[in-house]
Amino acid sequence: MGCGCSGSGFQRARSFLTKEERIALLKEYQDELDKEKQGISERIKELEVS
């Protein structure tokens, strides 16, 4: 989602997103959470074997 800044200077983040943009951001966030959950599961399995 970024910090709102770029190499050419500061850019203000938009305050109002479209419904489609909100959905896309939430799906991206969900994907990141799914990957994190998978990583956690793998780490638990590694620790249980050790």
C-alpha positions in Angstrom: 0.0 0.0 0.0 3.0 2.2 0.2 4.1 5.2 2.2 2.6 7.9 -0.1 6.0 9.2 -1.1 8.0 8.8 -4.3 11.4 9.8 -5.7 10.0 13.1 -7.1 8.6 14.3 -3.8 5.7 13.7 -1.4 2.4 12.5 -2.8 -0.8 12.6 -0.7 -2.7 9.4 -0.5 -6.2 9.5 -1.8 -8.9 9.7 0.8 -11.7 8.2 -1.2 -11.3 4.9 -3.0 -13.8 3.3 -5.3 -15.5 0.2 -4.2 -13.4 -1.8 -6.8 -10.2 -0.3 -5.4 -11.2 -1.2 -1.8 -12.1 -4.8 -2.9 -8.7 -5.1 -4.7 -6.8 -3.9 -1.6 -8.7 -6.2 0.7 -8.0 -9.2 -1.6 -4.3 -8.3 -1.7 -4.3 -8.0 2.1 -6.1 -11.4 2.4 -3.4 -13.0 0.2 -0.7 -11.6 2.3 -2.4 -13.0 5.5 -2.8 -16.4 3.8 0.9 -16.5 3.0 1.8 -15.4 6.6 -0.5 -18.2 8.0 1.2 -20.7 5.7 4.6 -19.6 6.9 3.6 -19.8 10.5 2.3 -23.4 10.0 5.5 -24.4 8.4 7.6 -22.9 11.2 5.5 -24.7 13.8 6.0 -28.0 12.0 9.8 -27.4 11.9 9.9 -26.7 15.6 7.8 -29.8 16.4 10.2 -32.0 14.5 13.3 -30.5 16.2 
